[in-house]
Structures are given as C-alpha cells and as structure tokens.
C-alpha cells in the first residue's frame, strides 16, 4: 500500500481536488453529509484502480481524475444507502451519516451523489465509459436487493452468496479497471483482462471483509464484530460452518441467522473457528487474487502493473 500511495500521490491529490470541487452544492446539508462521508477515512481503492488502469496503458490526459471521482461518488452513494438499510451506527470508527443526519438526509444525499456522478460522466463524453458505469450502477442496485432478500435466510448457498458479492461489490472494481483501459485505448483483450482483474480483486476484498467481521480488531476496522450476524446476513463463514459443523452446531448458526441473534454471537464465533470457516474463506480470497494476477500477466511490465499485483496481495491478506 505504501508503494501505491507513493506512486499515485500526485494523481490522487488531483482526484481529491475534483471530489471536493464537484461535491459542492448550494444546499448546505448536501455539503455537510457529503463532507462527512468523503472524509471518513476510506482506502479510496476504487478511484485508485481507475488511475492505475489508465496509467498502465499510458493515458496522457486528465479525464481519469474525473472518472476516479465519479467512481468514488457512486461508491459513497451506496455507502449512504447501505447504512440506512442496515441501520448501521458506525462506519470506519465514526458515526454513520444516517446516525448523525437521519435516514432521509442520507438517502437523498446519496441520490445527489449518483446524479452528480452521471453529470460528470456526460462531461467526459465517452459513450463506452457511460455505458460501463451505467451498467455497473444498475448491477450494484440489483446486488443490494439480492442481499436484502437473503437476509435472515439460512438456506442461502455459496453460489447465491457469490452472486451477491459479484453484483454488490466486485462490479464497481471491475468497472473502475475497465474505464481506465478505455481511456488508455487498450486492446479489447487487455480491456477484458483488467476488467477480470477488477472483478477478482473486488471479490477477494469482500470475502476478506466477511472474515474480518468475525476476527478483526474493532479499533482497526471501525465497526463492531458480528454486525453481519446482527443483520442476518448469511456470509460464507456462516454457510461453511453450517455445512461442516455438527447437526447441533448447524442448528445454532441457522437460528442466529434467522433471528439476528447476537446473544449467541460468542457461540457462533466458536463454531466458525472450530470448523475452519475463516481459514476456508481466506483461502477463497487468496484464490481470487491469484486469478486476478494471472489475468494481467500479459500486460506490459510497469510500475503500475507491479502496484496492481501488490494490491491483490494486500486485498487477500489485510487485517483491516
């Protein structure tokens, strides 16, 4: 991550400038909510992917900064809406916008960010970029609805869970890489290669998020352990634990998912650890990042390609 920060320092400073300039509104509440979520300490991985991809193909212009900001706005809008749906009180160690400003403000400012993102796409004037991001935004919305339908459903299987990940999380990673390649005039094969990298990276990133929900240091992640269980989300560690635990263990996990029962969290956590569910999920993330690195093997060597390879390693091994 340090190599990534150093390599992209000037680019990400330019992206931040675009974000702050285009976040501005004459409506004070929009500025307050937007500033709160933008300044909440996120990793900015998705906008960084736009910049890395464009630079890997030698893009000489400045529109990658605008599109990186677009991707961050889309991501931020999903966070605002997610926190309302999940009734979350903490994100990255700070009170969520919905907790501070209310659900109505969070939803409406999320809508503002979506619409501002589409205004900025139009300014870029590249139809394939607009198509990629419009399709991604629609897919993300489908993923959110799929996840909502899965809540408190202990019969969700691994395939259904992975479908949610691909739609809700990985699709924006994929789109970020693809639009950078489009700007860089990459070949169709190279464009597809980096898009696959993004999809695999995003999948690994979410898998590790699901591991950390049962294993992380709360001070590092800025969220409470067991939030997914409290929301009744059947993530891969829970699915694996039900499949590989005893009948009694499976019944405990099933009941916890169906009831969102945090009183059983300690017992569920013990079952997850005893069945090796966290190790299995982490291994699945490593597999995804190996495939991500393999997908860009044919790209010309560069500092930016090396950072993509290092970023894949970070995604699978991170502890926060």
C-alpha positions as a printed NumPy array, in Angstrom:
array([[  0.   ,   0.   ,   0.   ],
       [  2.902,   2.369,   0.673],
       [  4.213,   1.829,  -2.857],
       [  0.736,   2.514,  -4.19 ],
       [  0.394,   5.718,  -2.178],
       [  3.773,   6.999,  -3.324],
       [  3.197,   6.16 ,  -6.977],
       [ -0.254,   7.724,  -7.087],
       [  0.305,  10.657,  -4.703],
       [  0.015,  13.371,  -7.361],
       [ -2.851,  11.659,  -9.165],
       [ -4.873,  11.055,  -6.   ],
       [ -4.321,  14.644,  -4.873],
       [ -5.823,  15.713,  -8.211],
       [ -8.722,  13.271,  -7.68 ],
       [ -9.365,  14.729,  -4.214],
       [ -9.459,  18.201,  -5.731],
       [-12.074,  17.061,  -8.256],
       [-14.102,  15.371,  -5.5  ],
       [-14.192,  18.498,  -3.356],
       [-14.986,  20.765,  -6.282],
       [-17.825,  18.615,  -7.639],
       [-19.228,  17.765,  -4.204],
       [-20.142,  21.388,  -3.662],
       [-23.808,  22.371,  -3.655],
       [-25.732,  25.497,  -2.772],
       [-27.694,  23.26 ,  -0.37 ],
       [-25.791,  23.277,   2.919],
       [-26.972,  19.848,   4.101],
       [-25.584,  18.195,   0.973],
       [-22.17 ,  19.681,   1.712],
       [-22.312,  18.58 ,   5.35 ],
       [-23.331,  14.986,   4.663],
       [-21.032,  14.658,   1.662],
       [-18.021,  16.008,   3.531],
       [-18.729,  13.687,   6.468],
       [-18.673,  10.511,   4.382],
       [-15.885,  11.592,   1.998],
       [-13.628,  12.498,   4.95 ],
       [-14.322,   9.316,   6.902],
       [-11.007,   7.653,   6.101],
       [-11.774,   5.165,   3.334],
       [ -8.989,   3.462,   1.399],
       [-10.033,   5.036,  -1.935],
       [ -9.189,   1.776,  -3.703],
       [-11.825,   2.105,  -6.409],
       [-10.712,   5.525,  -7.673],
       [ -7.095,   4.367,  -7.4  ],
       [ -7.933,   1.488,  -9.756],
       [ -9.158,   3.932, -12.41 ],
       [ -5.873,   5.818, -12.193],
       [ -3.71 ,   2.675, -12.157],
       [ -5.502,   1.185, -15.143],
       [ -5.347,   4.365, -17.229],
       [ -1.672,   4.904, -16.415],
       [ -0.82 ,   1.27 , -17.145],
       [ -1.927,   1.923, -20.725],
       [ -0.12 ,   5.249, -20.995],
       [ -3.126,   7.55 , -20.889],
       [ -1.768,  11.13 , -21.176],
       [ -4.823,  13.217, -20.231],
       [ -6.65 ,  14.276, -17.08 ],
       [-10.063,  12.667, -17.505],
       [ -9.012,   9.688, -15.402],
       [ -9.09 ,  12.051, -12.4  ],
       [-12.69 ,  12.999, -13.184],
       [-13.724,   9.38 , -13.644],
       [-11.94 ,   8.313, -10.47 ],
       [-14.055,  10.906,  -8.652],
       [-17.166,   9.546, -10.39 ],
       [-16.384,   6.05 ,  -9.108],
       [-15.865,   7.4  ,  -5.588],
       [-19.201,   9.243,  -5.742],
       [-21.004,   6.083,  -6.842],
       [-19.334,   4.111,  -4.059],
       [-20.136,   6.795,  -1.475],
       [-23.785,   6.843,  -2.554],
       [-24.006,   3.089,  -1.992],
       [-22.498,   3.505,   1.487],
       [-25.046,   6.148,   2.423],
       [-27.891,   3.923,   1.285],
       [-26.345,   0.772,   2.838],
       [-26.119,   2.361,   6.268],
       [-29.801,   3.248,   6.136],
       [-30.826,  -0.246,   5.03 ],
       [-28.549,  -1.935,   7.587],
       [-29.383,   0.561,  10.358],
       [-25.638,   0.9  ,  10.959],
       [-24.373,   3.283,  13.615],
       [-20.638,   3.028,  12.886],
       [-18.534,   3.132,   9.738],
       [-14.732,   3.342,   9.845],
       [-14.878,   4.158,  13.537],
       [-17.15 ,   7.166,  13.123],
       [-20.884,   7.682,  13.421],
       [-22.628,   6.996,  10.12 ],
       [-24.292,   9.831,   8.221],
       [-27.686,   8.28 ,   8.934],
       [-26.942,   8.275,  12.671],
       [-25.896,  11.942,  12.576],
       [-28.223,  13.456,   9.998],
       [-31.088,  10.964,   9.784],
       [-32.181,   8.407,   7.219],
       [-33.98 ,  10.84 ,   4.935],
       [-30.921,  13.074,   4.542],
       [-28.639,  10.09 ,   3.889],
       [-30.889,   8.656,   1.172],
       [-31.383,  11.996,  -0.568],
       [-27.706,  12.975,  -0.466],
       [-26.904,   9.514,  -1.845],
       [-29.263,  10.327,  -4.714],
       [-27.461,  13.643,  -5.215],
       [-24.116,  11.852,  -5.483],
       [-25.487,   9.376,  -8.028],
       [-26.879,  12.178, -10.177],
       [-23.696,  14.261,  -9.862],
       [-21.693,  11.211, -10.962],
       [-23.808,  10.918, -14.1  ],
       [-23.404,  14.628, -14.843],
       [-19.648,  14.163, -14.684],
       [-19.8  ,  11.095, -16.961],
       [-21.579,  13.171, -19.581],
       [-18.859,  15.831, -19.323],
       [-16.247,  13.193, -20.224],
       [-18.229,  12.459, -23.39 ],
       [-17.134,   8.852, -23.917],
       [-20.135,   6.643, -24.636],
       [-18.457,   3.369, -23.652],
       [-17.422,   4.85 , -20.318],
       [-21.003,   5.95 , -19.682],
       [-22.319,   2.53 , -20.686],
       [-19.845,   0.741, -18.392],
       [-20.694,   2.862, -15.367],
       [-24.437,   2.886, -16.025],
       [-24.437,  -0.912, -16.276],
       [-22.317,  -1.202, -13.14 ],
       [-24.614,   1.081, -11.144],
       [-27.645,  -0.943, -12.187],
       [-25.926,  -4.216, -11.274],
       [-24.93 ,  -2.838,  -7.857],
       [-28.57 ,  -1.951,  -7.173],
       [-29.596,  -5.499,  -8.109],
       [-26.948,  -6.847,  -5.741],
       [-28.282,  -4.712,  -2.904],
       [-31.787,  -6.09 ,  -3.458],
       [-30.47 ,  -9.664,  -3.65 ],
       [-28.668,  -9.186,  -0.352],
       [-31.851,  -7.795,   1.2  ],
       [-33.77 , -10.876,   0.04 ],
       [-31.071, -13.131,   1.519],
       [-31.169, -11.558,   4.978],
       [-32.304, -13.985,   7.689],
       [-32.405, -16.81 ,   5.115],
       [-30.221, -19.644,   6.423],
       [-30.792, -21.671,   3.233],
       [-28.702, -19.331,   1.069],
       [-25.919, -21.382,  -0.531],
       [-22.385, -20.387,  -1.534],
       [-23.351, -19.806,  -5.182],
       [-26.092, -17.375,  -4.205],
       [-23.749, -15.626,  -1.796],
       [-21.078, -15.261,  -4.507],
       [-23.663, -13.812,  -6.884],
       [-24.384, -11.074,  -4.353],
       [-20.662, -10.323,  -3.984],
       [-20.147, -10.106,  -7.738],
       [-23.069,  -7.709,  -8.135],
       [-22.798,  -5.608,  -4.997],
       [-19.038,  -5.227,  -4.574],
       [-16.94 ,  -6.662,  -7.393],
       [-18.83 ,  -4.942, -10.223],
       [-17.575,  -1.458,  -9.318],
       [-13.975,  -2.725,  -9.04 ],
       [-14.406,  -4.269, -12.491],
       [-15.888,  -1.072, -13.937],
       [-13.098,   1.07 , -12.466],
       [-10.449,  -1.021, -14.213],
       [-12.38 ,  -1.133, -17.487],
       [-12.931,   2.619, -17.79 ],
       [ -9.235,   3.263, -17.161],
       [ -8.436,   0.863, -20.001],
       [-10.997,   2.559, -22.257],
       [ -9.332,   5.926, -21.66 ],
       [ -5.941,   4.353, -22.361],
       [ -7.165,   2.935, -25.701],
       [ -6.314,  -0.607, -24.62 ],
       [ -6.984,  -3.512, -26.934],
       [-10.215,  -5.457, -26.406],
       [ -8.218,  -8.35 , -24.928],
       [ -6.332,  -6.109, -22.486],
       [ -9.529,  -4.306, -21.521],
       [-11.199,  -7.618, -20.693],
       [ -8.079,  -8.737, -18.814],
       [ -8.028,  -5.75 , -16.471],
       [-11.804,  -5.953, -16.03 ],
       [-11.398,  -9.553, -14.862],
       [ -8.634,  -8.399, -12.525],
       [-11.022,  -5.86 , -11.021],
       [-13.794,  -8.403, -10.602],
       [-11.467, -10.901,  -8.912],
       [ -9.949,  -8.213,  -6.688],
       [-13.375,  -6.964,  -5.612],
       [-14.495, -10.5  ,  -4.838],
       [-11.424, -11.116,  -2.69 ],
       [-11.902,  -7.809,  -0.953],
       [-15.461,  -8.68 ,   0.089],
       [-14.513, -12.203,   1.16 ],
       [-11.907, -10.765,   3.496],
       [-14.406,  -8.2  ,   4.776],
       [-16.632, -11.131,   5.718],
       [-13.72 , -12.813,   7.522],
       [-12.907,  -9.626,   9.411],
       [-16.495,  -9.348,  10.636],
       [-15.672, -12.346,  12.856],
       [-11.978, -11.841,  13.531],
       [-10.771,  -8.25 ,  13.259],
       [ -9.638,  -5.696,  15.793],
       [-12.598,  -3.318,  16.129],
       [-10.208,  -0.382,  16.575],
       [ -8.701,  -1.1  ,  13.159],
       [-11.896,  -1.768,  11.228],
       [-14.027,   0.88 ,  12.886],
       [-17.057,  -1.418,  13.101],
       [-18.466,  -3.84 ,  15.61 ],
       [-17.676,  -7.543,  15.331],
       [-20.731,  -9.534,  14.346],
       [-22.538,  -6.74 ,  12.516],
       [-23.278,  -9.132,   9.638],
       [-24.823, -11.648,  12.011],
       [-26.915,  -8.961,  13.701],
       [-28.284,  -8.065,  10.256],
       [-28.973, -11.729,   9.458],
       [-26.521, -11.82 ,   6.547],
       [-25.574, -15.404,   5.573],
       [-21.95 , -14.807,   4.561],
       [-19.505, -17.529,   3.522],
       [-18.055, -18.173,   7.009],
       [-21.57 , -18.918,   8.279],
       [-22.524, -21.   ,   5.231],
       [-19.333, -23.069,   5.551],
       [-19.812, -23.517,   9.311],
       [-23.343, -24.872,   8.778],
       [-22.146, -27.255,   6.077],
       [-19.162, -28.625,   8.025],
       [-20.275, -28.428,  11.64 ],
       [-22.267, -30.996,  13.573],
       [-26.041, -31.011,  13.468],
       [-26.169, -29.131,  16.751],
       [-23.639, -26.549,  15.552],
       [-25.503, -26.038,  12.269],
       [-28.739, -25.504,  14.173],
       [-27.136, -22.823,  16.365],
       [-25.809, -20.926,  13.342],
       [-29.094, -21.319,  11.471],
       [-31.071, -19.915,  14.368],
       [-28.665, -16.998,  14.783],
       [-29.042, -16.062,  11.088],
       [-32.806, -16.36 ,  11.133],
       [-33.198, -14.375,  14.354],
       [-30.226, -11.995,  14.018],
       [-29.427, -13.289,  17.489],
       [-26.365, -11.523,  18.913],
       [-26.848, -13.267,  22.253],
       [-25.439, -16.359,  20.54 ],
       [-22.537, -14.483,  18.945],
       [-19.851, -15.995,  21.173],
       [-21.154, -19.496,  20.482],
       [-21.429, -18.842,  16.74 ],
       [-17.887, -17.448,  16.715],
       [-16.607, -20.578,  18.449],
       [-18.334, -22.759,  15.828],
       [-16.912, -20.693,  12.968],
       [-13.413, -21.116,  14.374],
       [-13.844, -24.815,  15.18 ],
       [-14.992, -25.645,  11.625],
       [-12.163, -23.704,   9.96 ],
       [-14.659, -21.405,   8.227],
       [-12.465, -18.319,   8.466],
       [ -9.423, -20.125,   7.07 ],
       [-11.534, -21.516,   4.224],
       [-12.933, -18.091,   3.349],
       [ -9.479, -16.518,   3.46 ],
       [ -8.201, -19.257,   1.121],
       [-11.019, -18.483,  -1.301],
       [ -9.903, -14.851,  -1.255],
       [ -6.306, -15.898,  -1.983],
       [ -7.543, -17.988,  -4.895],
       [ -9.36 , -14.985,  -6.318],
       [ -6.284, -12.774,  -6.067],
       [ -4.129, -15.424,  -7.727],
       [ -6.58 , -15.455, -10.625],
       [ -6.564, -11.643, -10.635],
       [ -2.771, -11.567, -11.014],
       [ -2.877, -14.266, -13.673],
       [ -5.408, -12.258, -15.682],
       [ -2.979,  -9.341, -16.158],
       [  0.142, -11.42 , -16.743],
       [  0.261, -10.391, -20.425],
       [  0.226,  -6.65 , -19.683],
       [  3.466,  -4.792, -20.333],
       [  5.636,  -4.519, -17.24 ],
       [  5.409,  -1.165, -15.466],
       [  5.295,   0.369, -12.011],
       [  1.529,   0.473, -12.307],
       [  1.247,  -3.21 , -13.153],
       [  3.513,  -4.027, -10.195],
       [  1.245,  -1.991,  -7.914],
       [ -1.772,  -3.933,  -9.179],
       [ -0.017,  -7.175,  -8.266],
       [  0.88 ,  -5.848,  -4.805],
       [ -2.657,  -4.564,  -4.312],
       [ -4.013,  -8.054,  -4.983],
       [ -1.748,  -9.458,  -2.266],
       [ -2.893,  -6.758,   0.152],
       [ -6.582,  -7.44 ,  -0.58 ],
       [ -6.27 , -11.111,   0.402],
       [ -4.008, -10.709,   3.444],
       [ -5.193,  -7.461,   5.036],
       [ -6.274,  -7.306,   8.651],
       [ -8.353,  -4.119,   8.417]])
